[in-house]
Amino acid sequence: DLVSLKHAPLYYGGPVRFQTLPLVSLIRKAKEGYTEIVKGVYFGNPVVTRQVIEEIKLKEESPDDYWFFLGFSSWGYDQLFQEITEGAWRLTGDPIEHLDWPEN
C-alpha cells in the first residue's frame, strides 16, 4: 500500500526492479541501513526502502525527507569500467552539483 507516498517525489530509476520490492530511495542524512554513496547522499536498497515506507505509514518518518525511485540501473564492475573507458560517462569531481534534489 503506497498511499502514504502519494505526495512524495517518485522518479523512474531504471529497468531493474524486484517484483515485490520495486522501490529504492535516497536521503540526505545518515540513517541505519542506508549507504553513503557520495558525501551527504545515502542510498536505500529495496528492503530498507520498504521499511521506510512502513515508518511513513506509521507517521514515524516524513516522505518529504526521501527521494523515491521505481526501479534502478545496474552495471557489472567490468562493464562500468569499459563504458567509462569508451567515454560513455562523464566523470566529475563533485557529483552532488549535478544532483537536482526535488522540491516538495
DRENPA-3360 file (N, C-alpha, C; in nm, 2 decimals, always signed):
BEGIN
1 = DLVSLKHA = +0.08/-0.12/+0.00/+0.00/+0.00/+0.00/+0.09/+0.12/+0.00 ~ +0.09/+0.20/-0.11/+0.17/+0.31/-0.12/+0.10/+0.45/-0.11 ~ -0.02/+0.44/-0.06/-0.10/+0.57/-0.05/-0.02/+0.67/+0.03 ~ +0.05/+0.63/+0.13/+0.13/+0.73/+0.21/+0.23/+0.80/+0.14 ~ +0.27/+0.75/+0.02/+0.37/+0.82/-0.07/+0.31/+0.90/-0.18 ~ +0.18/+0.92/-0.18/+0.12/+0.99/-0.29/+0.17/+1.13/-0.32 ~ +0.22/+1.20/-0.22/+0.28/+1.33/-0.24/+0.43/+1.33/-0.24 ~ +0.49/+1.22/-0.23/+0.64/+1.21/-0.22/+0.70/+1.21/-0.36;
9 = PLYYGGPV = +0.82/+1.27/-0.38/+0.88/+1.27/-0.51/+0.91/+1.12/-0.55 ~ +0.86/+1.08/-0.67/+0.89/+0.95/-0.72/+0.94/+0.96/-0.87 ~ +1.05/+0.90/-0.89/+1.11/+0.91/-1.03/+1.14/+0.77/-1.08 ~ +1.15/+0.76/-1.21/+1.19/+0.64/-1.28/+1.34/+0.62/-1.26 ~ +1.38/+0.51/-1.19/+1.52/+0.49/-1.17/+1.59/+0.40/-1.27 ~ +1.51/+0.32/-1.34/+1.57/+0.23/-1.44/+1.49/+0.10/-1.45 ~ +1.54/+0.02/-1.54/+1.46/-0.10/-1.58/+1.47/-0.22/-1.48 ~ +1.57/-0.21/-1.38/+1.59/-0.32/-1.29/+1.50/-0.30/-1.17;
17 = RFQTLPLV = +1.42/-0.40/-1.14/+1.33/-0.39/-1.02/+1.29/-0.53/-0.98 ~ +1.27/-0.55/-0.85/+1.22/-0.67/-0.80/+1.07/-0.67/-0.79 ~ +1.00/-0.78/-0.82/+0.86/-0.79/-0.83/+0.79/-0.74/-0.70 ~ +0.84/-0.78/-0.59/+0.77/-0.74/-0.46/+0.84/-0.61/-0.40 ~ +0.95/-0.57/-0.44/+1.02/-0.46/-0.38/+1.07/-0.37/-0.50 ~ +0.98/-0.29/-0.56/+1.02/-0.22/-0.68/+1.09/-0.08/-0.65 ~ +1.09/-0.04/-0.53/+1.14/+0.10/-0.50/+1.27/+0.10/-0.43 ~ +1.35/+0.20/-0.46/+1.48/+0.23/-0.39/+1.46/+0.38/-0.35;
25 = SLIRKAKE = +1.55/+0.43/-0.26/+1.54/+0.57/-0.22/+1.67/+0.63/-0.18 ~ +1.67/+0.76/-0.18/+1.78/+0.84/-0.14/+1.74/+0.93/-0.02 ~ +1.83/+0.97/+0.06/+1.80/+1.06/+0.18/+1.93/+1.14/+0.20 ~ +1.92/+1.26/+0.26/+2.04/+1.34/+0.28/+2.09/+1.34/+0.42 ~ +2.05/+1.24/+0.50/+2.11/+1.23/+0.63/+2.14/+1.08/+0.66 ~ +2.23/+1.06/+0.75/+2.27/+0.92/+0.78/+2.15/+0.85/+0.85 ~ +2.12/+0.73/+0.80/+2.01/+0.65/+0.86/+2.05/+0.51/+0.86 ~ +2.02/+0.43/+0.96/+2.05/+0.29/+0.97/+2.00/+0.22/+0.84;
33 = GYTEIVKG = +2.09/+0.14/+0.78/+2.05/+0.06/+0.66/+2.08/+0.13/+0.53 ~ +2.11/+0.26/+0.54/+2.14/+0.34/+0.42/+2.29/+0.35/+0.40 ~ +2.34/+0.35/+0.28/+2.48/+0.36/+0.24/+2.51/+0.49/+0.18 ~ +2.61/+0.56/+0.24/+2.66/+0.69/+0.18/+2.72/+0.66/+0.05 ~ +2.67/+0.72/-0.06/+2.72/+0.69/-0.19/+2.81/+0.81/-0.24 ~ +2.78/+0.93/-0.20/+2.86/+1.05/-0.21/+2.84/+1.13/-0.09 ~ +2.92/+1.22/-0.06/+2.91/+1.30/+0.07/+2.77/+1.36/+0.08 ~ +2.71/+1.32/+0.19/+2.58/+1.38/+0.22/+2.46/+1.32/+0.14;
41 = VYFGNPVV = +2.48/+1.21/+0.07/+2.37/+1.14/+0.00/+2.37/+0.99/+0.03 ~ +2.26/+0.94/+0.08/+2.26/+0.80/+0.12/+2.16/+0.72/+0.04 ~ +2.19/+0.60/+0.01/+2.11/+0.51/-0.08/+2.04/+0.40/+0.01 ~ +1.91/+0.38/-0.02/+1.84/+0.27/+0.05/+1.80/+0.17/-0.05 ~ +1.85/+0.05/-0.03/+1.81/-0.06/-0.12/+1.66/-0.09/-0.11 ~ +1.61/-0.19/-0.19/+1.46/-0.21/-0.19/+1.41/-0.26/-0.05 ~ +1.49/-0.34/+0.02/+1.45/-0.39/+0.15/+1.44/-0.27/+0.25 ~ +1.54/-0.19/+0.26/+1.54/-0.07/+0.35/+1.43/+0.03/+0.31;
49 = TRQVIEEI = +1.41/+0.05/+0.19/+1.31/+0.14/+0.14/+1.17/+0.09/+0.18 ~ +1.15/-0.04/+0.17/+1.02/-0.10/+0.22/+1.00/-0.07/+0.37 ~ +1.10/-0.08/+0.45/+1.09/-0.05/+0.59/+1.06/+0.10/+0.61 ~ +1.12/+0.19/+0.53/+1.09/+0.33/+0.55/+0.95/+0.36/+0.51 ~ +0.90/+0.29/+0.41/+0.76/+0.31/+0.37/+0.66/+0.28/+0.48 ~ +0.70/+0.17/+0.55/+0.62/+0.13/+0.67/+0.63/+0.24/+0.78 ~ +0.75/+0.29/+0.80/+0.76/+0.40/+0.90/+0.68/+0.52/+0.86 ~ +0.68/+0.55/+0.73/+0.60/+0.67/+0.68/+0.45/+0.64/+0.71;
57 = KLKEESPD = +0.40/+0.52/+0.68/+0.26/+0.48/+0.71/+0.23/+0.50/+0.86 ~ +0.32/+0.47/+0.94/+0.30/+0.48/+1.09/+0.33/+0.63/+1.14 ~ +0.36/+0.72/+1.04/+0.39/+0.86/+1.08/+0.52/+0.87/+1.16 ~ +0.61/+0.78/+1.15/+0.74/+0.78/+1.22/+0.84/+0.86/+1.14 ~ +0.82/+0.87/+1.01/+0.90/+0.94/+0.91/+0.82/+1.02/+0.82 ~ +0.88/+1.12/+0.76/+0.81/+1.21/+0.66/+0.85/+1.17/+0.52 ~ +0.76/+1.15/+0.43/+0.80/+1.12/+0.29/+0.88/+1.24/+0.23 ~ +0.87/+1.36/+0.28/+0.94/+1.48/+0.23/+1.09/+1.46/+0.25;
65 = DYWFFLGF = +1.14/+1.38/+0.34/+1.28/+1.36/+0.36/+1.34/+1.27/+0.26 ~ +1.27/+1.20/+0.17/+1.31/+1.10/+0.08/+1.29/+1.13/-0.06 ~ +1.37/+1.07/-0.14/+1.35/+1.07/-0.29/+1.34/+0.93/-0.34 ~ +1.22/+0.89/-0.39/+1.20/+0.75/-0.42/+1.21/+0.73/-0.57 ~ +1.26/+0.61/-0.61/+1.28/+0.57/-0.74/+1.21/+0.44/-0.77 ~ +1.14/+0.43/-0.88/+1.08/+0.30/-0.92/+1.18/+0.23/-1.01 ~ +1.24/+0.13/-0.96/+1.35/+0.06/-1.03/+1.48/+0.13/-1.02 ~ +1.58/+0.07/-1.08/+1.71/+0.13/-1.08/+1.80/+0.07/-1.19;
73 = SSWGYDQL = +1.91/+0.13/-1.21/+2.00/+0.08/-1.32/+2.12/+0.01/-1.25 ~ +2.18/-0.09/-1.31/+2.29/-0.16/-1.25/+2.39/-0.21/-1.36 ~ +2.51/-0.20/-1.32/+2.62/-0.24/-1.41/+2.71/-0.34/-1.34 ~ +2.77/-0.43/-1.41/+2.87/-0.52/-1.36/+3.00/-0.43/-1.35 ~ +3.09/-0.47/-1.26/+3.21/-0.40/-1.23/+3.29/-0.38/-1.36 ~ +3.32/-0.48/-1.43/+3.39/-0.46/-1.56/+3.32/-0.39/-1.66 ~ +3.18/-0.41/-1.67/+3.10/-0.34/-1.77/+3.11/-0.18/-1.75 ~ +3.10/-0.14/-1.62/+3.10/+0.00/-1.60/+3.24/+0.06/-1.63;
81 = FQEITEGA = +3.35/-0.01/-1.60/+3.48/+0.04/-1.63/+3.50/+0.05/-1.78 ~ +3.45/-0.05/-1.86/+3.46/-0.05/-2.00/+3.38/+0.07/-2.06 ~ +3.26/+0.10/-2.01/+3.19/+0.21/-2.06/+3.26/+0.35/-2.03 ~ +3.32/+0.36/-1.91/+3.40/+0.48/-1.88/+3.51/+0.49/-1.97 ~ +3.58/+0.38/-2.00/+3.70/+0.38/-2.09/+3.65/+0.43/-2.23 ~ +3.53/+0.39/-2.27/+3.48/+0.42/-2.40/+3.43/+0.57/-2.41 ~ +3.42/+0.63/-2.30/+3.37/+0.77/-2.29/+3.22/+0.79/-2.28 ~ +3.16/+0.68/-2.24/+3.01/+0.68/-2.23/+2.97/+0.76/-2.10;
89 = WRLTGDPI = +3.06/+0.78/-2.01/+3.02/+0.85/-1.89/+3.12/+0.97/-1.87 ~ +3.06/+1.08/-1.82/+3.14/+1.20/-1.78/+3.16/+1.19/-1.63 ~ +3.29/+1.19/-1.59/+3.32/+1.19/-1.45/+3.34/+1.33/-1.40 ~ +3.31/+1.35/-1.28/+3.32/+1.49/-1.22/+3.38/+1.47/-1.08 ~ +3.44/+1.58/-1.04/+3.50/+1.58/-0.90/+3.39/+1.60/-0.79 ~ +3.28/+1.66/-0.83/+3.18/+1.69/-0.74/+3.04/+1.65/-0.79 ~ +3.01/+1.52/-0.78/+2.89/+1.47/-0.83/+2.76/+1.53/-0.78 ~ +2.77/+1.58/-0.66/+2.65/+1.63/-0.59/+2.60/+1.76/-0.66;
97 = EHLDWPEN = +2.69/+1.83/-0.73/+2.65/+1.95/-0.80/+2.55/+1.92/-0.92 ~ +2.55/+1.80/-0.97/+2.47/+1.77/-1.08/+2.34/+1.70/-1.03 ~ +2.32/+1.69/-0.90/+2.20/+1.62/-0.85/+2.10/+1.72/-0.81 ~ +1.99/+1.73/-0.88/+1.88/+1.82/-0.85/+1.78/+1.76/-0.76 ~ +1.79/+1.78/-0.63/+1.70/+1.72/-0.54/+1.56/+1.78/-0.56 ~ +1.46/+1.70/-0.56/+1.32/+1.75/-0.58/+1.28/+1.84/-0.47 ~ +1.20/+1.94/-0.51/+1.13/+2.03/-0.41/+1.00/+1.97/-0.38 ~ +0.97/+1.98/-0.25/+0.84/+1.92/-0.20/+0.74/+2.04/-0.18;
% end
